[in-house]
Amino acid sequence: MAEPLESGQLAAYFALTEVGSLLQHAVEGQLRDSGGITYVQFQILMRLWEANGPLRMTDLADGIVYSRSGLTYQAAQLEKAGLVTRAPSPDDERSTVVELTGEGRALVGRVLPGHVEVVRQLLFTPLDDGDVRTLGAVLGRVRDHMRAAPPRSARSRRKRS
């Protein structure tokens, strides 16, 4: 059996998970109210907005750490709403690329200010500049450590017999 977490580790873990849950709950409410979208849909739209061009579905799933099938469903919902387009990749006919539409870009522009305000108010208000730098450095190291092993969406699929 694995050694239990030390009390400081356990406290840090529970604080991190609670902060994540509280922040995600507030962000989801803001996104639903201002744009009629879910947090996952917002992540998809933001990745596409930042890319400023098409992304392969697999790369998108890896970036937001979401299953391929779940991403396919979410992309279909966003496509139905006119926020993204999906098409076969010009480089690899087995891949699908997703791209933000003008309507999707406009939606991001509408929901982003409220999103930023919720994040600023809940996450950054109690921190000073040094805290923000430290938080970014610590979470960056943890993220890089976790990303050293590819997420499930980026692993090779098992061949069927």
C-alpha positions as CSV (number, residue, x, y, z in Angstrom):
1,M,0.0,0.0,0.0
2,A,1.2,3.5,-0.8
3,E,2.4,5.8,2.0
4,P,-0.4,8.3,3.0
5,L,0.1,11.9,2.1
6,E,1.7,14.1,4.8
7,S,-0.6,16.5,6.5
8,G,0.8,19.5,4.6
9,Q,0.5,17.6,1.3
10,L,-3.1,16.6,2.1
11,A,-4.0,20.2,3.0
12,A,-2.5,21.5,-0.2
13,Y,-4.2,18.9,-2.3
14,F,-7.7,19.6,-0.8
15,A,-7.2,23.4,-1.0
16,L,-6.2,23.0,-4.7
17,T,-9.2,20.8,-5.5
18,E,-11.6,23.1,-3.6
19,V,-10.3,26.2,-5.3
20,G,-10.6,24.5,-8.7
21,S,-14.1,23.4,-8.0
22,L,-15.2,26.8,-6.7
23,L,-13.6,28.7,-9.6
24,Q,-15.0,26.3,-12.2
25,H,-18.5,26.5,-10.7
26,A,-18.4,30.3,-10.8
27,V,-17.0,30.4,-14.4
28,E,-19.5,27.9,-15.6
29,G,-22.4,30.0,-14.3
30,Q,-21.0,33.1,-16.0
31,L,-20.5,31.3,-19.3
32,R,-23.9,29.8,-19.2
33,D,-25.5,33.2,-18.3
34,S,-23.6,35.3,-20.8
35,G,-23.1,32.9,-23.7
36,G,-25.2,29.8,-23.2
37,I,-22.1,27.6,-23.4
38,T,-20.4,25.2,-21.0
39,Y,-16.9,25.4,-19.6
40,V,-15.6,22.7,-22.0
41,Q,-17.2,24.5,-24.9
42,F,-15.5,27.7,-23.8
43,Q,-12.1,25.9,-23.6
44,I,-12.6,24.6,-27.1
45,L,-13.5,28.1,-28.4
46,M,-10.6,29.7,-26.6
47,R,-8.1,27.2,-28.0
48,L,-9.4,27.9,-31.5
49,W,-9.4,31.6,-30.9
50,E,-5.8,31.5,-29.7
51,A,-4.7,29.3,-32.6
52,N,-6.3,31.8,-35.1
53,G,-6.8,28.9,-37.5
54,P,-7.8,25.3,-37.7
55,L,-6.7,22.7,-35.1
56,R,-6.8,18.9,-35.4
57,M,-9.4,17.3,-33.1
58,T,-6.7,15.1,-31.5
59,D,-4.5,18.2,-30.7
60,L,-7.5,20.0,-29.3
61,A,-8.5,17.0,-27.1
62,D,-4.9,16.8,-25.8
63,G,-4.8,20.6,-25.2
64,I,-8.0,20.6,-23.1
65,V,-7.4,17.1,-21.7
66,Y,-10.7,15.7,-22.9
67,S,-11.6,12.4,-24.4
68,R,-11.8,12.1,-28.2
69,S,-15.4,11.0,-28.1
70,G,-16.4,13.8,-25.7
71,L,-14.7,16.3,-27.9
72,T,-16.5,15.0,-31.0
73,Y,-19.8,15.5,-29.2
74,Q,-18.9,19.0,-28.0
75,A,-17.6,20.0,-31.4
76,A,-20.8,18.7,-33.0
77,Q,-22.9,20.9,-30.6
78,L,-20.7,23.9,-31.4
79,E,-21.0,23.3,-35.1
80,K,-24.8,23.0,-34.8
81,A,-24.8,26.4,-33.1
82,G,-22.7,27.8,-35.9
83,L,-19.7,28.6,-33.7
84,V,-17.2,26.2,-35.4
85,T,-16.8,24.3,-38.6
86,R,-15.3,20.8,-38.9
87,A,-13.7,19.4,-42.1
88,P,-11.3,16.7,-43.1
89,S,-7.7,17.7,-42.6
90,P,-6.0,18.7,-45.9
91,D,-2.8,17.1,-44.6
92,D,-4.2,13.8,-43.3
93,E,-7.6,12.5,-44.5
94,R,-8.0,10.4,-41.3
95,S,-7.9,13.6,-39.2
96,T,-10.6,16.2,-38.7
97,V,-9.8,19.9,-38.2
98,V,-12.0,22.4,-36.3
99,E,-12.0,26.1,-36.9
100,L,-13.8,29.0,-35.2
101,T,-16.4,30.8,-37.3
102,G,-17.1,34.5,-37.2
103,E,-20.0,33.9,-35.0
104,G,-17.8,31.8,-32.6
105,R,-15.3,34.6,-32.5
106,A,-18.0,37.1,-31.7
107,L,-19.3,34.9,-28.9
108,V,-15.8,34.6,-27.4
109,G,-15.6,38.4,-27.5
110,R,-18.9,38.7,-25.6
111,V,-18.2,36.2,-22.9
112,L,-14.5,36.8,-22.3
113,P,-14.8,40.1,-20.4
114,G,-17.1,38.5,-17.8
115,H,-14.9,35.5,-17.6
116,V,-11.9,37.6,-17.0
117,E,-13.8,39.5,-14.3
118,V,-14.8,36.3,-12.5
119,V,-11.3,34.9,-12.6
120,R,-9.8,38.2,-11.4
121,Q,-12.3,38.6,-8.6
122,L,-12.1,35.0,-7.3
123,L,-8.6,34.0,-8.0
124,F,-6.4,37.1,-8.1
125,T,-8.0,39.6,-5.8
126,P,-6.5,38.0,-2.6
127,L,-3.0,37.7,-4.1
128,D,-0.2,40.2,-4.6
129,D,2.1,40.3,-7.6
130,G,4.6,38.0,-5.8
131,D,1.9,35.5,-5.0
132,V,0.8,35.5,-8.6
133,R,4.4,34.8,-9.9
134,T,4.9,32.1,-7.3
135,L,1.5,30.5,-8.1
136,G,2.3,30.6,-11.8
137,A,5.7,29.1,-11.3
138,V,4.5,26.3,-9.0
139,L,1.5,25.3,-11.1
140,G,3.6,25.5,-14.2
141,R,6.1,23.0,-12.8
142,V,3.3,20.7,-11.8
143,R,1.6,21.0,-15.2
144,D,4.8,20.3,-17.0
145,H,5.4,17.2,-14.8
146,M,1.9,15.9,-15.4
147,R,2.2,16.6,-19.2
148,A,5.5,14.6,-19.4
149,A,3.2,11.5,-19.8
150,P,0.8,12.2,-22.6
151,P,-2.9,12.5,-21.7
152,R,-5.1,9.6,-22.8
153,S,-6.3,11.6,-25.8
154,A,-2.8,11.7,-27.2
155,R,-1.9,8.0,-26.6
156,S,-1.9,5.6,-29.5
157,R,-5.0,3.5,-29.8
158,R,-4.8,-0.2,-29.3
159,K,-5.2,-2.2,-32.5
160,R,-8.2,-4.4,-32.7
161,S,-7.7,-8.0,-33.4
